[in-house]
Every structure is written in structure tokens, then in C-alpha cells.
Amino acid sequence: MRIETLSFRTLPTLVLVLTFLSYASYHVTRKTISMVKSVLDPKTAELGLSPWPSPHILRTYVTGWAPFNTPSGTSMLGLITTYQTLASIFLYVNSA
């Protein structure tokens, strides 16, 4: 397919379709922060917030990731969640 053979109305449609498919594939493959929290901060599993079926098995193997395995790691994850919530609310209100 050569670009010269495409009409002027076909190019924006092609760009729209390719952009939609790329964003859709990105969102299908990414993991949400709620799924990753139990790996970043091992204390999250102790609070009962683990998405895994048996957190007591994973507790012996998971030590967390820096800087979330520090004493203030759980609060940093809470700040990230708060930021994401406020950003989504702002985007919704801004689009209305």
C-alpha cells in the first residue's frame, strides 16, 4: 500500500484506527497498581489487600522493592493511589 494511492480522507481514518489499536493493546497488557501492590510492598499482604489467593505462601519469598519495602512504603503506595484517583476524577470533570 503506497501513501500516494490513499485518499486524503483515508489517512486520518487509518491514523485513528492504528492509534486506537495501539492504546487498546497497551491497556490490555498492563497491570494495574492494585495487582502490583502486594509485590512492591510485602506489608500489603499482611493487611489483607493481596490479590493473590494465598498470601501466606508468598510472604516467605517476597521481600518487596525499594523504596516501598521501607517503613513508609505503604504510605507511598497510598499516595500513588490517591494521585491516580484524583487524576482520573480531574480528567472526567475536565472532559464534561
Secondary structure, 3 states (H helix, E strand, C coil): CCHHHCCCCHHHHHHHHHHHHHHHHHHHHCCCHHHHHHHHCCHHHHCCCCCCCCHHHHCCCCCCCCCCCCCCHHHHHHHHHHHHHHHHHHHHHHHC
